[in-house]
């Protein structure tokens, strides 16, 4: 007889994935990036150089230094945010994490209990939606337009909640190269959003993981920079989209009392030290030039996908993103993109149905997200053409 360990699992676990399979021929999901743009040569040189100089520090947790993370990398984050996001940061206000997902989990663990209420953007990161669901949190979607959060709708939601005695635990927003829409919240809109949340005493959780991949327009100051020391904004960033997803290095920026509490919850004995060492050696001299090259490659892929969608899915509404690695499609009323996801999978195509990337699944049902970061132009053309055939067949039989 064999022992059934699964019978001992606690209730409420997420569904276990099936047996691992190779990605399909046309994979337009996830946050994968352009393989040809990975600076593996420079990263290898940086790793060798820093290990020769500081390799003995690997003998101790946290490299013998602060549990906040490797100081030279935190200093690079400080300098980069000052230049790119107009943010004044002290290194002790930066906590390095194992990717931005750990950053989300730490903030949620510190702030949320079952039954709490949070505000998210109507279209938003699916990983945050699934986390809030597992935590038993009520989440409410705020309307978006081409400039991001609608401050009038935000004020209405907060007014209605206040009449019920409810103050949301935070507003989660992706203001710069929004995921999945690719929009950028202008400076004046940012000020309006901050004015509203200040009036109601609601913290802001600012996710800026794609902000470095902005190829159109100027990058506005971050919400945390505009908060100007007010302590109302927790900021999250990542090297996953700019350098490599598999490195798993992200960071949180907040006032020191918040950072200290988040550190108390980070019980992993420190994020990967080799990755931190290598990035700290690579980034000061290579980061800016690398990101410029990466954005050129991504912009070309975006153009290829926009052209393919216009050709193969002409009844889908799509606006060109300002940066990043995604486009967000809206189909006519009555279309449910989840209804043909299975047929697409059978044809070797993966995409993200919009219901999973929306605060309101019914609102998101006629939408979908396509990632153009990994596939080359020929694969994009062929994959979108195949998706178009699946979609037309689904429309004929519905």
N, C-alpha and C positions, 0 to 999 in steps of 0.2 A: 504494500500500500504506500501511496505517496501522500505527503502532508500538504494540505491546501492552505498555504500562507495567506492567500487573498481573503480567506474567511475572517482573518484577524484585522483586516483594514477597517479604519473608522468610517463612519457614515459621512457623506458630503464631499467625498473626494471628486476631483474632476475626472472625466472619462479618460481612461488610459488609451494612448495611441495604439494603432495596430502595428503589425510588424513593419520595421523600417524598409522603405522602398526607395530606389533611386528617383531623383526628381524627374518629372515628365519632360518630354521634348520641349514643350513650351511652358516654362514656369515664369509666371508674372506675379508671384506672391513674395511675401517676406521683405526683408530689408537688405537683400544681397546687393553687392555693388560691382563695379566694372573690374573684372579680374586683371585686365591689361594695365590698369592704372595703379595697382597695388605696388608701392615702392619697396619691393622686397629686397632689392639690392642695397639700397640705402639703409633699410631696417637691419639687414644682416651686418653691414659695416658698423652701424650704431651699437648693435648687440655685442659684437666682438670687442669694440672699443671700451664700452662701459663695463663689460664683464672683466676685462683685463685690469681695469682700474679699481672696480668696486665689487668684484665677485665674491670676496670673502664675507661681505655683508649678508649674503644669502644664508649664512649660518644662523642668523637670528630672525625671529619674527619681526615683521615691519622693517626689515633691513637695519634693525637696531635703532630706528628713529621713531617718529611720531606715528601713532595708529591712524592718523588722518590720511596717511599716504606719503609717498616719496616726495620730499620737499622740493627738489628741482622741478618735478612735474607739476606740483601745485603752483610753483612760481610761474611756470609757463602758462598755466591756466589763468592766473592773475593777470599776466601781461597781455595775453591774447584777448581776454574779456575787456580789458581797458581799451585796447586798440579797436576791436571789432564791435563791441556791444556798449561802449561808453560807460563801463561799469568800474567803479572803484572797489577793489576787493583786497582784503588781507589774506595771506596764505592760510591763516588759522580759521578762515571762514570757508575753506574748501575741504570737502571730504571726497576722496577718491573711492569709487565703487566698482563692483564687477559688472560693468555695463550700466546703461540707464535703467534697465529693468530692476536691478537691485536698488537703485535710487528711488524708483516708484514704490517698491515694497517697503523701504525704510520709512518714507514719508507717510505712507498709508498706515503702517504699524504704529507710528507715533501719534497720528491724528484721528484715526477712525475706529469706531466700534459699531457692531451690528445695529442697524436702525438709524444711523446717522444719515444726513443728507449732504450731497456734494453737487456742485454744478459742473457740467462738462459742455463742450461745444457739440452742437447737434451732429456734425460729422467729426469723428475724433479717432484717436488711436485705439484699435481693437484690443490691444493688450491691456490698456487701462480699463476698458469696459468689462472684460472678463475678470479682472482682478476685483473690481467693485462688486460684481455679481457674486463672486465667491465669498466676499466679506460681508454679504448681507446688507449692503448700503443702498439707500435710495439715491438714484442719480437722475438729474433733470437736465435736459438739453437746452442750450441757449441758441437761438437762431443765429445763423451766419449769413453774411453777404460777401461781396467781393473784397471787402476790407476787414473781414473777420467778424468777431463778436458784435452783434447788434446791441449797443448800450441801452437802447430804449427797452428792448425785450429783457435784457439783464435786470434793469431796474424794476420792471413789472414783476418778474419772477421773485425778486428779493422782497418787494413790497407785499406780494401775496403770501410769501412764506412768513414774513414778519407778523402778518395779521394772525397767523396760526401759532406764533411763538417759536418759530423755527429759524435758526441761523445756520446756514450751511457751513460745514467744516472747512471747505475751500472751494475756489473756482480753479479748475484745471484748464489751462489754455496752451495752445501751441501757436504763438503769434507770428513767428517768422518762418516762412515756408511750412505752412500748416499741413499736417498729415491727417487726412488724405488729399485735401483740396489744392495745396500748393500756393495758397494766398499768403500775402504779407500784410499785417495790420499796420496802417500808417501811423505816424507819430501822433497826430491829433486824436485818432481813435483810441490809441493806447492811453492817452491822458483822460479821455472820457470814461474808459473802462475803469481805470484806477479811481477816478472821482466817485463812481458808483459804488465800488466795493469798499472804499473808505467810509462812505456814508452809512454803510450797513455793518461795518466791522468784520468783513469776510477776508480771510487770507487768500493769497493767490499762489498757485503752484504753476510755475512757468516752465514749460518743456521746450528747450531750444535746440534739440538734437540735430535739426537740419539747417540751422541758421547759417552755418558756414558755407552751405551749398546754394548761395543766392547769386544767380547770374544776371538778374534783371532788376535794376533799380538799386537804390542805396539801402543799406541795412540800418533800420532805425535803432535808437537806443533800446536796450531791453527794458521790460517792465520793472525789473529790480533796479536798474539804473535810474529810471524815472521815479521810483519810490523814494530815492534820495535819502537813504538811511532810515526810512520809516519802519523797517522791519516787517513789512506786511507780505513780502514776496519771497518764496523759496524758489531757487533757480536750479534747473537740471540741464546738463550738457553731456556730450559723448564724443569719443573718438571713433565710434563704430562706423559712422557714415562718411567721415573724412579720411580715415586711414584704412581700417579694415574691421568688418563686423566680428571676426573671430578673435580679435584681441581682447574684447570684453573689458574695456576701460571706459567708465563714465565718471561723472562728478556731480556733487551737489554744492550749491553755494547758499549760505544762509548766515544770519547773525550767530555769534559764537554760542549763546545758550541753546539755540536750536541744534547746531552742529554737534554740540556735546551730547545732547539727548539722542540724536540719531546715531552717534558713535556707540553709545551704550547699547543700542539695539543691533549693532553690526557685530555679531558674534562669530565671525568666520575666521578670526585670527589674521585678518588682513587680505586684501585683494592681491592678485597675482603680481609678485615683485618683478619678475623678469620683464613682463609687459611694461610696467611702470619705468623701469630702468631704461629700456630700449626707447620708449616714447620720449622720455626726458632728454635722451641723447640726440634723437632724431629731430624733434620738433623745432627747437629754436632756430636751426639753420635751414630746414627743409620744408616746414609745414606750409608756408604761404605759397611757395612755388608749386608744391605738390597739389594743393587745393585748386590753384588756377588751372593746372593741366587736367585734373579730375573734372572740374566743372565744364571744360570744353568738351570732354568726351561725353559727359552726361547730357549736355545741351544737344549734341548731335543725335544721341539716342532718343531724347525727348522729341525732337523734330521728326525723326523717323516714325515714332509711335503716333504722334499727332496726325501725320500724313496717312498712315495706315488706317487709323480709326476713321478719319474723314472718308476714306475710300471704302472701307469694308463695313462700317457701322454708321451709315449716314444719318440715321434717325436718333443717334445718341448725342446729347449736348455735352460738350467738353470745352473747358477753358484752359489755355496753356498755363502750366504752373510757372511761378517765378523762379523756381529752383527745385532742388531735391531729386527724387527718383520715382515719383508717382504721378499718374493722372487719374482723375476722378470723373467717371462717366455717369450721366443721368439719362435714363431711357424714358420713353413715353409712359403716361399713366397706364396702369394695368400690367406692366411688365414686372416680373419678379425674377431678378437675376439668379437667386438661389435655385430657382426651378430648373435651370439648365446647367448648373454647376456640375452635376453628375455626368450629363452627356458630354460636357467639355472635358471632364477628366477621362472619360472613355476615349476621347479623341486626342489625348495627350496634352491637354491644356489645363493649367491652374490659374485661377484668378480669385480675388477676394470679393464675394458677394457683399453688397453694401450694408445689409442688415447688421452684420457683425461689426461694422465700423461707424455705427450711428447710435445716438442716445435712444432714439425711437426706431426699433426695427421696421415698423410699418413705413415710416418715412424713408428709411434706407433701402427698402426692398427693391426699388427700381434703379438702384445705383450700384456701381462696382468700382473697385480699385485695381489698376494695373501698374505693376512695377516694371520700369524699363532699365533699372540699374545694371542688371547682370547680362541680359541677352544682347547679342550683337544686332546690327541693323537687319541683316538677312533673316535672322531668327525672329525678330520683331515683325517683319513683313509677313513671313509665313505663318507665324503664330496668330497674329491678328486676323489674317485671312481665314484661318481655320476656325477661329472664334466667331467670325462673321457667319460662316456656314452653319455652325451649331446654333447660333442665335436665330438665323432665318428659319431653320428647321423647327426650332421651338415655337416660333411665332405662327408657323403654318399649322402646327398640331395643337395649339392651345385654344 
